[in-house]
Protein backbone atom coordinates (compact mmCIF):
# COMPACT_ATOMS: atom_id res chain seq x y z
CA UNK A 1 0.00 0.00 0.00
CA UNK A 2 2.80 2.41 0.94
CA UNK A 3 4.49 1.56 -2.35
CA UNK A 4 1.45 2.66 -4.36
CA UNK A 5 1.14 5.83 -2.25
CA UNK A 6 4.75 6.67 -2.98
CA UNK A 7 4.22 6.06 -6.69
CA UNK A 8 1.13 8.27 -6.69
CA UNK A 9 3.03 11.03 -4.90
CA UNK A 10 5.87 10.72 -7.40
CA UNK A 11 3.47 10.90 -10.35
CA UNK A 12 1.75 13.96 -8.86
CA UNK A 13 5.10 15.74 -8.51
CA UNK A 14 5.99 14.93 -12.12
CA UNK A 15 2.67 16.34 -13.33
CA UNK A 16 2.98 19.48 -11.19
CA UNK A 17 5.69 21.45 -13.06
CA UNK A 18 5.67 24.29 -10.53
CA UNK A 19 6.34 21.97 -7.60
CA UNK A 20 8.99 20.11 -9.58
CA UNK A 21 10.61 23.44 -10.51
CA UNK A 22 10.75 24.41 -6.83
CA UNK A 23 12.57 21.16 -6.03
CA UNK A 24 15.23 21.45 -8.73
CA UNK A 25 15.70 25.23 -8.61
CA UNK A 26 14.87 26.34 -5.06
CA UNK A 27 17.00 25.21 -2.11
CA UNK A 28 14.72 26.79 0.51
CA UNK A 29 12.75 23.56 0.94
CA UNK A 30 13.95 20.24 2.36
CA UNK A 31 13.34 18.53 -0.97
CA UNK A 32 15.26 21.24 -2.82
CA UNK A 33 18.24 21.02 -0.43
CA UNK A 34 18.27 17.22 -0.68
CA UNK A 35 18.21 17.44 -4.49
CA UNK A 36 21.07 19.96 -4.55
CA UNK A 37 23.16 17.79 -2.22
CA UNK A 38 22.58 14.73 -4.43
CA UNK A 39 23.65 16.66 -7.53
CA UNK A 40 26.76 18.06 -5.84
CA UNK A 41 27.79 14.62 -4.58
CA UNK A 42 27.27 13.16 -8.06
CA UNK A 43 29.35 15.95 -9.61
CA UNK A 44 32.23 15.38 -7.17
CA UNK A 45 32.17 11.61 -7.75
CA UNK A 46 32.11 12.15 -11.51
CA UNK A 47 35.09 14.51 -11.44
CA UNK A 48 37.10 12.16 -9.22
CA UNK A 49 36.17 9.29 -11.54
CA UNK A 50 37.33 11.25 -14.60
CA UNK A 51 40.67 11.98 -12.94
CA UNK A 52 41.49 8.50 -11.62
CA UNK A 53 40.36 6.87 -14.87
CA UNK A 54 43.43 8.35 -16.57
CA UNK A 55 45.71 6.45 -14.16
CA UNK A 56 46.65 3.13 -15.85
CA UNK A 57 47.04 1.15 -12.59
CA UNK A 58 43.58 2.11 -11.29
CA UNK A 59 41.92 1.79 -14.69
CA UNK A 60 43.16 -1.76 -15.18
CA UNK A 61 42.28 -2.86 -11.63
CA UNK A 62 38.77 -1.34 -11.44
CA UNK A 63 37.77 -1.12 -15.10
CA UNK A 64 34.34 -2.76 -14.70
CA UNK A 65 33.47 -0.83 -11.55
CA UNK A 66 34.44 2.49 -13.12
CA UNK A 67 32.33 1.72 -16.19
CA UNK A 68 29.25 0.87 -14.11
CA UNK A 69 29.60 4.00 -11.97
CA UNK A 70 29.95 6.15 -15.07
CA UNK A 71 26.82 4.57 -16.58
CA UNK A 72 24.86 5.37 -13.42
CA UNK A 73 26.17 8.94 -13.20
CA UNK A 74 25.53 9.63 -16.87
CA UNK A 75 21.94 8.43 -16.55
CA UNK A 76 21.51 10.58 -13.44
CA UNK A 77 22.80 13.75 -15.15
CA UNK A 78 20.75 13.04 -18.27
CA UNK A 79 17.62 12.67 -16.13
CA UNK A 80 18.47 15.89 -14.28
CA UNK A 81 18.87 17.76 -17.60
CA UNK A 82 15.54 16.45 -18.90
CA UNK A 83 13.74 17.31 -15.65
CA UNK A 84 15.15 20.85 -15.57
CA UNK A 85 14.20 21.42 -19.21
CA UNK A 86 10.74 19.91 -18.60
CA UNK A 87 9.77 21.96 -15.55
CA UNK A 88 11.22 25.27 -16.79
CA UNK A 89 8.40 27.66 -17.80
CA UNK A 90 10.35 28.44 -20.96
CA UNK A 91 12.48 25.45 -21.92
CA UNK A 92 14.55 27.53 -24.33
CA UNK A 93 15.71 29.79 -21.48
CA UNK A 94 17.34 26.84 -19.71
CA UNK A 95 18.71 24.95 -22.71
CA UNK A 96 20.44 28.06 -24.08
CA UNK A 97 21.66 29.32 -20.69
CA UNK A 98 25.25 28.88 -19.49
CA UNK A 99 24.42 26.03 -17.11
CA UNK A 100 22.06 24.43 -19.64
CA UNK A 101 24.85 24.25 -22.24
CA UNK A 102 27.30 22.96 -19.61
CA UNK A 103 24.80 20.28 -18.56
CA UNK A 104 24.40 19.21 -22.18
CA UNK A 105 28.15 19.06 -22.89
CA UNK A 106 28.78 17.20 -19.64
CA UNK A 107 26.16 14.54 -20.28
CA UNK A 108 25.11 13.75 -23.82
CA UNK A 109 28.52 13.24 -25.51
CA UNK A 110 29.07 10.38 -23.06
CA UNK A 111 25.64 8.95 -23.92
CA UNK A 112 26.54 8.99 -27.61
CA UNK A 113 29.64 6.95 -26.82
CA UNK A 114 27.51 4.47 -24.88
CA UNK A 115 24.82 4.12 -27.54
CA UNK A 116 27.33 3.64 -30.37
CA UNK A 117 30.14 1.47 -28.91
CA UNK A 118 32.08 1.32 -32.23
CA UNK A 119 32.85 4.98 -31.66
CA UNK A 120 35.60 3.85 -29.27
CA UNK A 121 37.64 2.71 -32.25
CA UNK A 122 37.91 6.28 -33.44
CA UNK A 123 40.74 7.68 -31.36
CA UNK A 124 39.83 11.32 -31.91
CA UNK A 125 36.26 10.76 -30.69
CA UNK A 126 37.51 9.39 -27.39
CA UNK A 127 37.88 13.03 -26.42
CA UNK A 128 34.08 13.07 -26.00
CA UNK A 129 34.57 11.42 -22.62
CA UNK A 130 36.66 14.36 -21.48
CA UNK A 131 33.56 16.55 -21.67
CA UNK A 132 32.59 15.00 -18.34
CA UNK A 133 35.01 17.43 -16.71
CA UNK A 134 32.55 20.19 -17.70
CA UNK A 135 30.41 18.98 -14.81
CA UNK A 136 32.70 20.82 -12.42
CA UNK A 137 31.23 24.10 -13.71
CA UNK A 138 27.84 22.97 -12.44
CA UNK A 139 29.12 23.53 -8.90
CA UNK A 140 28.86 27.29 -9.48
CA UNK A 141 25.09 26.91 -9.49
CA UNK A 142 25.20 25.98 -5.79
CA UNK A 143 27.58 28.71 -4.61
CA UNK A 144 26.04 32.10 -3.87
CA UNK A 145 29.25 33.93 -4.75
CA UNK A 146 29.27 32.13 -8.10
CA UNK A 147 26.40 34.33 -9.28
CA UNK A 148 28.40 37.45 -8.49
CA UNK A 149 31.53 36.16 -10.23
CA UNK A 150 29.71 35.10 -13.39
CA UNK A 151 27.72 38.33 -13.48
CA UNK A 152 30.92 40.40 -13.09
CA UNK A 153 32.66 38.51 -15.89
CA UNK A 154 29.62 38.97 -18.10
CA UNK A 155 29.51 42.72 -17.39
CA UNK A 156 33.27 43.04 -18.03
CA UNK A 157 33.33 40.91 -21.18
CA UNK A 158 33.37 43.81 -23.67
CA UNK A 159 36.21 45.55 -21.84
CA UNK A 160 38.20 42.31 -21.64
CA UNK A 161 37.68 41.67 -25.37
CA UNK A 162 38.96 45.18 -26.18
CA UNK A 163 41.96 44.55 -23.93
CA UNK A 164 42.57 41.18 -25.60
CA UNK A 165 42.49 42.85 -29.03
CA UNK A 166 45.02 45.40 -27.78
CA UNK A 167 47.33 42.61 -26.57
CA UNK A 168 47.04 40.79 -29.92
CA UNK A 169 48.05 43.96 -31.77
CA UNK A 170 50.87 44.59 -29.29
CA UNK A 171 52.45 41.12 -29.54
CA UNK A 172 52.17 41.28 -33.34
CA UNK A 173 54.12 44.54 -33.38
CA UNK A 174 56.68 43.33 -30.82
CA UNK A 175 57.15 39.99 -32.61
CA UNK A 176 57.69 41.75 -35.92
CA UNK A 177 60.19 44.12 -34.30
CA UNK A 178 62.15 41.21 -32.84
CA UNK A 179 62.18 39.46 -36.22
CA UNK A 180 63.61 42.61 -37.79
CA UNK A 181 66.35 42.70 -35.12
CA UNK A 182 67.14 38.99 -34.77
CA UNK A 183 65.89 37.43 -38.02
CA UNK A 184 69.14 37.90 -39.94
CA UNK A 185 71.39 36.31 -37.29
CA UNK A 186 72.90 32.82 -37.87
CA UNK A 187 71.26 29.93 -35.98
CA UNK A 188 68.58 32.26 -34.69
CA UNK A 189 65.34 31.04 -33.18
CA UNK A 190 63.47 33.95 -34.77
CA UNK A 191 63.07 32.18 -38.11
CA UNK A 192 59.84 33.89 -39.10
CA UNK A 193 57.32 36.41 -37.83
CA UNK A 194 54.80 33.85 -36.42
CA UNK A 195 57.60 32.29 -34.33
CA UNK A 196 58.64 35.75 -33.19
CA UNK A 197 55.04 36.52 -32.21
CA UNK A 198 54.97 33.27 -30.20
CA UNK A 199 58.14 34.44 -28.41
CA UNK A 200 56.54 37.84 -27.73
CA UNK A 201 53.47 36.16 -26.17
CA UNK A 202 55.61 33.92 -23.96
CA UNK A 203 57.75 36.88 -22.88
CA UNK A 204 54.91 39.37 -22.37
CA UNK A 205 53.00 36.92 -20.17
CA UNK A 206 56.20 36.44 -18.08
CA UNK A 207 56.14 32.68 -18.76
CA UNK A 208 59.61 32.58 -20.32
CA UNK A 209 60.11 29.04 -21.64
CA UNK A 210 63.62 29.89 -22.82
CA UNK A 211 63.32 27.90 -26.04
CA UNK A 212 63.98 31.09 -28.06
CA UNK A 213 66.41 33.73 -26.83
CA UNK A 214 67.81 36.92 -28.43
CA UNK A 215 71.50 37.00 -29.33
CA UNK A 216 72.11 40.66 -30.17
CA UNK A 217 72.40 43.53 -27.70
CA UNK A 218 69.47 45.29 -29.31
CA UNK A 219 67.38 42.13 -29.05
CA UNK A 220 68.22 41.71 -25.36
CA UNK A 221 67.32 45.34 -24.69
CA UNK A 222 63.98 44.98 -26.50
CA UNK A 223 63.19 41.74 -24.66
CA UNK A 224 63.92 43.47 -21.33
CA UNK A 225 61.40 46.18 -22.19
CA UNK A 226 58.80 43.53 -23.10
CA UNK A 227 59.33 41.73 -19.77
CA UNK A 228 58.82 44.95 -17.82
CA UNK A 229 55.79 45.78 -19.97
CA UNK A 230 54.35 42.35 -19.22
CA UNK A 231 54.32 43.03 -15.47
CA UNK A 232 52.42 46.29 -16.00
CA UNK A 233 49.61 45.01 -18.25
CA UNK A 234 49.12 41.36 -17.27
CA UNK A 235 46.94 42.23 -14.25
CA UNK A 236 44.57 44.56 -16.11
CA UNK A 237 41.80 41.93 -16.72
CA UNK A 238 41.84 41.08 -13.01
CA UNK A 239 41.41 44.76 -12.18
CA UNK A 240 38.52 45.10 -14.63
CA UNK A 241 36.62 42.15 -13.15
CA UNK A 242 37.41 43.21 -9.56
CA UNK A 243 36.09 46.74 -10.17
CA UNK A 244 32.92 45.31 -11.69
CA UNK A 245 32.46 42.96 -8.72
CA UNK A 246 32.72 45.90 -6.32
CA UNK A 247 30.16 47.85 -8.34
CA UNK A 248 27.81 44.86 -8.42
CA UNK A 249 27.96 44.34 -4.64
CA UNK A 250 27.01 48.01 -4.12
CA UNK A 251 23.96 47.80 -6.36
CA UNK A 252 20.53 47.80 -4.81
CA UNK A 253 17.64 45.67 -5.95
CA UNK A 254 15.47 47.32 -8.62
CA UNK A 255 12.03 46.46 -9.99
CA UNK A 256 11.66 43.66 -7.48
CA UNK A 257 14.73 41.79 -8.72
CA UNK A 258 17.98 40.82 -6.98
CA UNK A 259 21.06 42.73 -8.24
CA UNK A 260 23.16 39.55 -8.06
CA UNK A 261 21.08 36.71 -9.51
CA UNK A 262 18.35 38.86 -11.16
CA UNK A 263 15.62 36.67 -9.67
CA UNK A 264 12.31 38.08 -8.45
CA UNK A 265 12.24 38.96 -4.75
CA UNK A 266 9.73 40.28 -2.25
CA UNK A 267 9.62 44.07 -2.32
CA UNK A 268 9.92 44.34 1.49
CA UNK A 269 12.58 41.64 1.84
CA UNK A 270 16.03 42.52 3.18
CA UNK A 271 17.74 39.52 1.57
CA UNK A 272 17.20 37.64 -1.68
CA UNK A 273 15.54 34.27 -1.07
CA UNK A 274 17.40 32.75 -4.01
CA UNK A 275 21.04 33.66 -3.39
CA UNK A 276 21.09 35.43 -0.02
CA UNK A 277 22.26 38.81 -1.39
CA UNK A 278 21.46 41.82 0.78
CA UNK A 279 18.86 44.00 -0.96
C-alpha positions in Angstrom: 0.0 0.0 0.0 2.8 2.4 0.9 4.5 1.6 -2.4 1.4 2.7 -4.4 1.1 5.8 -2.2 4.8 6.7 -3.0 4.2 6.1 -6.7 1.1 8.3 -6.7 3.0 11.0 -4.9 5.9 10.7 -7.4 3.5 10.9 -10.4 1.8 14.0 -8.9 5.1 15.7 -8.5 6.0 14.9 -12.1 2.7 16.3 -13.3 3.0 19.5 -11.2 5.7 21.5 -13.1 5.7 24.3 -10.5 6.3 22.0 -7.6 9.0 20.1 -9.6 10.6 23.4 -10.5 10.7 24.4 -6.8 12.6 21.2 -6.0 15.2 21.4 -8.7 15.7 25.2 -8.6 14.9 26.3 -5.1 17.0 25.2 -2.1 14.7 26.8 0.5 12.7 23.6 0.9 14.0 20.2 2.4 13.3 18.5 -1.0 15.3 21.2 -2.8 18.2 21.0 -0.4 18.3 17.2 -0.7 18.2 17.4 -4.5 21.1 20.0 -4.5 23.2 17.8 -2.2 22.6 14.7 -4.4 23.6 16.7 -7.5 26.8 18.1 -5.8 27.8 14.6 -4.6 27.3 13.2 -8.1 29.4 16.0 -9.6 32.2 15.4 -7.2 32.2 11.6 -7.7 32.1 12.1 -11.5 35.1 14.5 -11.4 37.1 12.2 -9.2 36.2 9.3 -11.5 37.3 11.2 -14.6 40.7 12.0 -12.9 41.5 8.5 -11.6 40.4 6.9 -14.9 43.4 8.4 -16.6 45.7 6.4 -14.2 46.6 3.1 -15.8 47.0 1.2 -12.6 43.6 2.1 -11.3 41.9 1.8 -14.7 43.2 -1.8 -15.2 42.3 -2.9 -11.6 38.8 -1.3 -11.4 37.8 -1.1 -15.1 34.3 -2.8 -14.7 33.5 -0.8 -11.5 34.4 2.5 -13.1 32.3 1.7 -16.2 29.3 0.9 -14.1 29.6 4.0 -12.0 29.9 6.2 -15.1 26.8 4.6 -16.6 24.9 5.4 -13.4 26.2 8.9 -13.2 25.5 9.6 -16.9 21.9 8.4 -16.5 21.5 10.6 -13.4 22.8 13.7 -15.1 20.7 13.0 -18.3 17.6 12.7 -16.1 18.5 15.9 -14.3 18.9 17.8 -17.6 15.5 16.4 -18.9 13.7 17.3 -15.7 15.2 20.8 -15.6 14.2 21.4 -19.2 10.7 19.9 -18.6 9.8 22.0 -15.6 11.2 25.3 -16.8 8.4 27.7 -17.8 10.3 28.4 -21.0 12.5 25.4 -21.9 14.5 27.5 -24.3 15.7 29.8 -21.5 17.3 26.8 -19.7 18.7 24.9 -22.7 20.4 28.1 -24.1 21.7 29.3 -20.7 25.2 28.9 -19.5 24.4 26.0 -17.1 22.1 24.4 -19.6 24.8 24.3 -22.2 27.3 23.0 -19.6 24.8 20.3 -18.6 24.4 19.2 -22.2 28.2 19.1 -22.9 28.8 17.2 -19.6 26.2 14.5 -20.3 25.1 13.8 -23.8 28.5 13.2 -25.5 29.1 10.4 -23.1 25.6 8.9 -23.9 26.5 9.0 -27.6 29.6 6.9 -26.8 27.5 4.5 -24.9 24.8 4.1 -27.5 27.3 3.6 -30.4 30.1 1.5 -28.9 32.1 1.3 -32.2 32.8 5.0 -31.7 35.6 3.9 -29.3 37.6 2.7 -32.3 37.9 6.3 -33.4 40.7 7.7 -31.4 39.8 11.3 -31.9 36.3 10.8 -30.7 37.5 9.4 -27.4 37.9 13.0 -26.4 34.1 13.1 -26.0 34.6 11.4 -22.6 36.7 14.4 -21.5 33.6 16.6 -21.7 32.6 15.0 -18.3 35.0 17.4 -16.7 32.5 20.2 -17.7 30.4 19.0 -14.8 32.7 20.8 -12.4 31.2 24.1 -13.7 27.8 23.0 -12.4 29.1 23.5 -8.9 28.9 27.3 -9.5 25.1 26.9 -9.5 25.2 26.0 -5.8 27.6 28.7 -4.6 26.0 32.1 -3.9 29.3 33.9 -4.8 29.3 32.1 -8.1 26.4 34.3 -9.3 28.4 37.5 -8.5 31.5 36.2 -10.2 29.7 35.1 -13.4 27.7 38.3 -13.5 30.9 40.4 -13.1 32.7 38.5 -15.9 29.6 39.0 -18.1 29.5 42.7 -17.4 33.3 43.0 -18.0 33.3 40.9 -21.2 33.4 43.8 -23.7 36.2 45.6 -21.8 38.2 42.3 -21.6 37.7 41.7 -25.4 39.0 45.2 -26.2 42.0 44.5 -23.9 42.6 41.2 -25.6 42.5 42.9 -29.0 45.0 45.4 -27.8 47.3 42.6 -26.6 47.0 40.8 -29.9 48.0 44.0 -31.8 50.9 44.6 -29.3 52.4 41.1 -29.5 52.2 41.3 -33.3 54.1 44.5 -33.4 56.7 43.3 -30.8 57.1 40.0 -32.6 57.7 41.7 -35.9 60.2 44.1 -34.3 62.2 41.2 -32.8 62.2 39.5 -36.2 63.6 42.6 -37.8 66.3 42.7 -35.1 67.1 39.0 -34.8 65.9 37.4 -38.0 69.1 37.9 -39.9 71.4 36.3 -37.3 72.9 32.8 -37.9 71.3 29.9 -36.0 68.6 32.3 -34.7 65.3 31.0 -33.2 63.5 34.0 -34.8 63.1 32.2 -38.1 59.8 33.9 -39.1 57.3 36.4 -37.8 54.8 33.9 -36.4 57.6 32.3 -34.3 58.6 35.8 -33.2 55.0 36.5 -32.2 55.0 33.3 -30.2 58.1 34.4 -28.4 56.5 37.8 -27.7 53.5 36.2 -26.2 55.6 33.9 -24.0 57.7 36.9 -22.9 54.9 39.4 -22.4 53.0 36.9 -20.2 56.2 36.4 -18.1 56.1 32.7 -18.8 59.6 32.6 -20.3 60.1 29.0 -21.6 63.6 29.9 -22.8 63.3 27.9 -26.0 64.0 31.1 -28.1 66.4 33.7 -26.8 67.8 36.9 -28.4 71.5 37.0 -29.3 72.1 40.7 -30.2 72.4 43.5 -27.7 69.5 45.3 -29.3 67.4 42.1 -29.0 68.2 41.7 -25.4 67.3 45.3 -24.7 64.0 45.0 -26.5 63.2 41.7 -24.7 63.9 43.5 -21.3 61.4 46.2 -22.2 58.8 43.5 -23.1 59.3 41.7 -19.8 58.8 45.0 -17.8 55.8 45.8 -20.0 54.4 42.4 -19.2 54.3 43.0 -15.5 52.4 46.3 -16.0 49.6 45.0 -18.2 49.1 41.4 -17.3 46.9 42.2 -14.3 44.6 44.6 -16.1 41.8 41.9 -16.7 41.8 41.1 -13.0 41.4 44.8 -12.2 38.5 45.1 -14.6 36.6 42.1 -13.1 37.4 43.2 -9.6 36.1 46.7 -10.2 32.9 45.3 -11.7 32.5 43.0 -8.7 32.7 45.9 -6.3 30.2 47.8 -8.3 27.8 44.9 -8.4 28.0 44.3 -4.6 27.0 48.0 -4.1 24.0 47.8 -6.4 20.5 47.8 -4.8 17.6 45.7 -5.9 15.5 47.3 -8.6 12.0 46.5 -10.0 11.7 43.7 -7.5 14.7 41.8 -8.7 18.0 40.8 -7.0 21.1 42.7 -8.2 23.2 39.6 -8.1 21.1 36.7 -9.5 18.3 38.9 -11.2 15.6 36.7 -9.7 12.3 38.1 -8.4 12.2 39.0 -4.7 9.7 40.3 -2.3 9.6 44.1 -2.3 9.9 44.3 1.5 12.6 41.6 1.8 16.0 42.5 3.2 17.7 39.5 1.6 17.2 37.6 -1.7 15.5 34.3 -1.1 17.4 32.8 -4.0 21.0 33.7 -3.4 21.1 35.4 0.0 22.3 38.8 -1.4 21.5 41.8 0.8 18.9 44.0 -1.0 
